[in-house]
Amino acid sequence: MTSTVYYGSPRQSRLQASETLPAKLDLIMERLNLRERVKGEQVVIKLHVGNGIGYSTVHPVFVRKVVQAVIEGGGKPYIVDVDWDVHGCTERGYTAEVLGCPVFPSAGVNEQYAYPHEHTYKNIQRWLVAGMVQDATFLINFAHAKGHPSCSYGGAIKNIALGCMAGETRGAMHDTMQYDPYWFPELCPDEETRQRIKAVCPFEALVDDKEHPGYLHLHPEQCNACGRCLKVAPPGSLKIDAVNFDSFKEACAISTQITLSTFAPGKATHLCLATQIIPLCDCFGFSSMPILPDAGVFGSDDIVALDEAVLDVTARTPLIEENLPAALEVHTRQGHPLQWLHGPLKNPYKVNEYAEQLGVGSRQYELVDVFPVEKIDRSGMDYIPA
């Protein structure tokens, strides 16, 4: 089945407010019939408010637009994010006065308010959906597109997959990458060789395992599958395998399916702002220079189609390599540009494949531009009267 994804380009025909991204967000919400759908609903807006001194998150101007639309439609909105990000979010402009509604920790203070859902996947049996999410009757998922060290891309699915789960589940989801064995110590008993394996990695992705002497521990977030370590390790002693990286993506798809299942059909919609696309997740607490050009604003009732569209649009342009931090490297130019940076085993489309298999949505979509750029004659710009 083909889903509709509404899209607002960052490009403009004229220097007018009506052609800017916040105005195009308004048009997307109209196409989604948001105001009509939220009447009488308790509306949770899942936002990533970032951390520390980060400034690449969804700007409050966009958030205020969504909140106003909900209020105008007769809904009762509130914003949620994880406890440690909500703590201090006022320093980055996310206040009730600015946004028009309160901001709450999604699973309560100290991550203790959640509902358990049973589903066995590798090391996870119980998934804890944040209480302030499951208590709502309508979900607006408003994501910011960015790079991510675990899966190369973080968008609408990741915004729900991690942000709507309590901390215990978020940690377990990351631990899925350790579930399938990758180090076989019997094939490398020599301590000197282990030290050389660690030393050859420029990203310090391989370290001594704190719990098992003689074992090496891989930090998948730091690994870009360059293969330097495999040239030093004895044959068969170390595997840099897609299964470890894909486990996190599949866990994200399962988490998203569980969270969305707590809402009635038609009671969820998804937005994504693809601007200021930085290499890492906004939770790292800082922003860097953008590594991809701004791609616009997107909206759909199908979360899978939405992320697929964002990835396709951002795939049309290469990385802005001069903006990359000097500590990172591009060692492949295969696949999506974010894979160039984070590694070929971090295929950002994989989570969409898993989510589609779970019935969360469709990867087939029609992209509808809500305000196409016109070819016009040159014209003067308007000035504000003195």
C-alpha positions in Angstrom: 0.0 0.0 0.0 1.2 3.5 -0.9 1.1 6.1 1.9 1.1 9.9 1.5 3.9 12.0 2.8 3.4 15.7 2.8 6.5 17.8 2.3 7.6 21.4 2.5 10.9 22.3 0.7 13.4 24.6 2.4 13.6 26.5 -0.9 11.5 29.5 -1.6 10.4 31.4 -4.7 10.1 34.7 -2.9 11.4 36.2 0.3 8.1 36.0 2.0 7.0 34.5 5.4 4.3 32.4 3.7 7.0 30.4 1.9 9.2 29.6 4.9 9.3 26.2 6.7 7.0 27.2 9.7 4.3 28.3 7.2 4.7 25.1 5.3 4.4 23.1 8.5 1.0 24.8 8.9 0.0 23.6 5.4 1.1 20.1 6.3 -1.0 20.0 9.4 -4.0 21.2 7.3 -3.4 18.3 4.9 -3.3 15.9 7.8 -6.6 17.4 9.2 -4.9 17.7 12.5 -7.2 20.3 14.1 -10.3 18.2 13.2 -8.8 15.0 14.6 -7.7 16.2 18.1 -11.0 17.6 19.4 -11.5 16.4 22.9 -8.3 14.4 22.9 -5.5 14.3 25.4 -2.6 15.0 23.0 0.9 14.0 23.8 3.5 15.7 21.6 6.7 13.6 21.6 9.6 16.0 21.1 13.3 15.7 21.5 14.3 18.8 23.6 18.0 17.9 23.4 20.5 18.3 26.2 23.2 20.6 27.4 24.1 23.4 25.0 22.6 21.8 21.9 20.7 24.1 19.6 20.0 21.8 16.6 16.7 20.5 18.0 13.3 21.5 16.6 13.1 25.2 17.2 10.3 26.4 19.6 8.7 28.4 16.7 7.8 25.1 15.0 6.6 23.5 18.3 4.4 26.5 19.1 2.7 26.0 15.7 1.8 22.4 16.5 0.6 23.3 20.0 -1.5 26.2 18.7 -3.1 23.9 16.1 -4.0 21.3 18.8 -5.6 24.0 21.0 -7.5 25.5 18.1 -8.9 22.1 17.4 -10.1 21.5 20.9 -7.4 19.2 22.1 -5.4 19.3 25.3 -1.7 19.2 24.5 1.4 18.5 26.5 5.0 17.8 25.5 7.1 14.9 26.7 10.7 13.7 26.5 12.9 11.6 28.7 13.6 12.8 32.2 17.2 13.7 31.8 16.5 15.9 28.7 13.5 17.6 30.2 15.6 18.5 33.2 17.1 21.8 32.1 15.2 22.2 28.8 14.1 25.7 29.8 17.7 26.7 29.2 17.2 25.9 25.5 13.9 27.8 25.2 11.4 24.9 25.9 9.1 26.6 28.5 5.4 26.4 28.8 5.2 30.2 28.2 7.1 29.9 24.9 5.5 26.6 23.7 2.0 27.2 24.9 1.7 23.9 26.9 3.7 22.1 29.7 6.7 19.9 29.2 6.8 16.6 31.3 9.2 13.7 31.7 7.6 11.0 29.6 8.1 8.3 32.3 7.9 10.6 35.3 10.7 11.8 37.5 13.4 9.1 37.8 11.8 7.1 35.0 9.5 5.2 37.4 6.1 5.7 35.7 5.6 3.2 32.9 3.4 0.3 31.6 4.9 -3.1 30.9 4.4 -4.9 27.6 5.7 -8.5 27.1 7.6 -9.2 23.9 10.7 -11.4 23.8 13.6 -10.2 21.6 17.1 -11.3 22.4 17.9 -9.9 25.9 14.6 -8.1 26.3 11.4 -9.7 27.6 9.6 -6.6 29.0 9.2 -3.2 27.3 8.2 -0.3 29.5 6.1 2.3 27.6 6.3 5.7 29.3 3.2 6.4 31.3 2.7 10.0 30.1 2.7 8.6 26.5 0.3 5.6 27.0 -2.1 7.8 29.1 -2.7 10.1 26.2 -5.4 9.4 23.6 -3.6 11.0 20.6 0.0 11.1 19.7 1.9 13.7 17.6 5.4 12.5 17.0 7.6 15.5 16.1 11.1 14.4 15.3 14.3 16.2 14.2 16.3 14.4 11.5 20.0 13.9 12.4 22.8 11.4 12.3 23.1 8.7 14.9 26.2 6.6 16.0 24.2 3.4 16.5 22.2 3.3 13.3 23.5 6.3 11.2 20.1 8.1 11.2 17.7 9.2 13.8 14.2 10.4 12.7 10.6 9.7 13.5 11.0 6.0 14.4 13.9 6.6 16.7 12.0 9.6 18.4 9.4 7.1 19.5 11.5 3.9 19.8 13.7 5.3 22.5 11.9 8.5 23.7 8.6 6.7 24.5 10.3 4.0 26.6 11.5 4.2 30.2 15.2 4.2 30.8 15.4 0.4 31.7 14.1 -0.5 28.2 16.3 2.1 26.4 19.4 0.6 28.0 18.3 -2.9 27.1 17.7 -1.9 23.5 21.3 -0.7 23.2 22.5 -3.9 24.8 20.9 -5.9 22.0 24.0 -5.1 20.0 26.1 -7.1 22.5 23.7 -10.2 22.4 25.3 -12.0 19.4 29.0 -13.0 20.2 31.7 -11.2 18.2 34.8 -12.0 20.3 36.2 -15.5 20.6 39.0 -15.4 23.2 40.1 -19.0 22.7 41.4 -17.9 19.2 43.4 -15.0 20.7 44.9 -15.9 24.1 47.9 -13.6 23.6 47.6 -10.4 25.6 50.1 -8.5 23.4 47.9 -9.2 20.3 44.8 -8.0 22.2 46.6 -4.8 23.0 47.6 -4.3 19.3 43.9 -4.9 18.2 42.8 -2.2 20.6 45.6 0.2 19.6 44.9 0.0 15.9 41.3 1.4 16.2 41.5 5.2 15.9 38.0 5.5 17.4 38.7 3.5 20.6 35.8 1.2 19.7 37.5 -1.8 21.2 38.4 -1.9 24.9 39.0 -4.6 27.5 35.8 -6.2 28.8 35.5 -5.1 32.5 33.6 -8.3 33.5 35.5 -10.9 31.5 39.3 -11.0 31.6 40.8 -11.8 28.2 37.7 -10.6 26.4 37.4 -7.5 24.2 34.3 -5.3 24.3 33.1 -3.5 21.2 31.4 -0.1 21.4 29.3 -0.3 18.2 28.5 3.4 18.3 32.1 4.3 17.8 32.8 1.5 15.2 32.5 2.4 11.5 33.5 -1.0 10.3 36.7 0.2 8.8 38.3 -3.2 9.3 41.6 -2.1 10.7 41.2 -4.4 13.7 40.4 -7.4 11.6 43.8 -7.1 9.9 45.5 -7.5 13.3 43.2 -10.0 15.0 43.9 -13.8 14.5 41.5 -15.3 12.0 38.0 -16.0 13.5 38.8 -14.3 16.9 36.9 -11.1 16.1 33.8 -10.5 14.0 32.5 -7.1 12.9 29.1 -8.4 11.7 25.9 -6.7 10.6 23.9 -8.7 13.1 25.2 -6.7 16.0 24.4 -3.4 14.4 21.0 -4.5 13.0 19.9 -5.8 16.4 19.4 -2.2 17.6 17.5 -1.3 14.5 15.1 -4.2 14.9 14.6 -3.4 18.6 13.7 0.2 17.5 11.1 -1.2 15.1 9.6 -3.4 17.9 9.6 -0.6 20.4 7.8 1.6 17.9 5.2 -1.1 17.1 4.5 -1.5 20.8 4.1 2.2 21.5 1.8 2.8 18.5 -0.3 -0.2 19.5 -1.4 1.8 22.6 -3.2 4.3 20.4 -6.4 3.6 18.6 -6.3 3.6 14.7 -6.0 7.1 13.3 -4.9 8.5 16.7 -1.3 9.2 15.8 0.5 11.3 13.2 4.1 12.1 12.6 6.2 15.1 11.7 9.9 15.5 10.9 12.0 18.6 10.6 15.1 17.9 8.5 17.2 21.0 9.2 20.6 21.5 10.9 21.4 17.8 10.3 24.3 17.1 12.6 26.4 13.8 12.9 25.1 12.7 16.3 21.9 12.5 18.3 20.6 15.7 19.9 20.9 14.0 23.3 24.7 14.4 23.2 24.3 17.9 24.6 26.0 19.9 21.9 25.5 20.8 18.2 28.1 20.8 15.4 28.1 22.1 11.9 25.4 20.5 9.6 26.7 17.6 7.5 23.8 17.5 5.0 21.9 20.4 3.4 18.5 21.3 4.9 15.9 19.0 3.4 12.6 20.6 4.7 9.7 19.5 6.8 7.7 16.3 6.4 4.4 14.9 7.7 2.4 11.7 7.4 0.2 9.3 9.4 2.6 6.5 8.3 5.8 6.7 10.3 7.6 4.2 8.0 6.8 6.1 4.9 7.8 9.4 6.6 11.3 8.2 7.5 11.7 6.5 4.1 10.9 9.9 2.4 13.3 11.8 4.6 16.1 9.3 3.9 15.4 9.4 0.1 15.4 13.2 0.0 18.6 13.5 2.1 20.2 10.8 0.0 20.1 13.1 -3.1 23.0 15.2 -1.7 26.4 14.1 -0.6 27.9 14.8 2.8 29.2 18.3 3.4 32.6 16.9 4.1 34.3 20.1 5.0 31.9 20.4 7.9 32.9 17.0 9.4 34.7 17.0 12.7 38.4 16.2 12.1 38.2 13.1 14.4 35.7 11.4 12.0 36.4 9.9 8.7 34.7 8.8 5.4 36.0 5.5 4.3 33.2 4.4 2.1 30.9 6.2 -0.4 28.4 3.4 -0.7 24.7 3.7 0.4 23.1 6.7 2.1 25.5 9.6 2.8 25.1 9.0 6.6 26.6 5.5 6.1 29.6 7.2 4.5 30.3 8.6 8.0 29.0 6.0 10.4 29.8 2.9 8.4 28.4 0.5 5.8 26.9 -1.8 8.5 24.7 1.1 9.8 22.2 1.0 7.0 19.5 3.6 7.9 16.8 2.0 5.8 17.1 -1.3 7.7 14.8 -0.1 10.6 12.2 0.8 8.0 12.4 -2.7 6.6 11.9 -4.2 10.1 9.0 -1.9 10.9 7.3 -2.7 7.6 7.5 -6.4 8.4 5.9 -5.8 11.7 3.0 -4.0 10.1 3.9 -0.6 11.4 3.7 1.1 8.0 4.7 1.0 4.4 7.9 1.9 2.7 6.0 2.8 -0.5 4.9 6.5 -0.5 3.8 9.4 -2.6 5.6 12.6 -1.8 3.3 15.6 -2.0 4.9 19.1 -2.0 2.5 21.4 -0.2 4.1 24.6 -1.7 6.1 23.9 -4.8 8.9 26.3 -5.7 7.8 28.4 -8.7 9.9 29.7 -11.6 9.2 33.4 -11.5 10.5 36.7 -12.8 12.9 38.5 -10.6 11.1 40.8 -8.2 12.0 43.2 -5.4 11.6 42.2 -1.7 9.3 43.8 0.7 10.6 46.0 3.5 9.2 46.6 6.9 8.2 50.3 7.2 10.5 52.3 9.5 
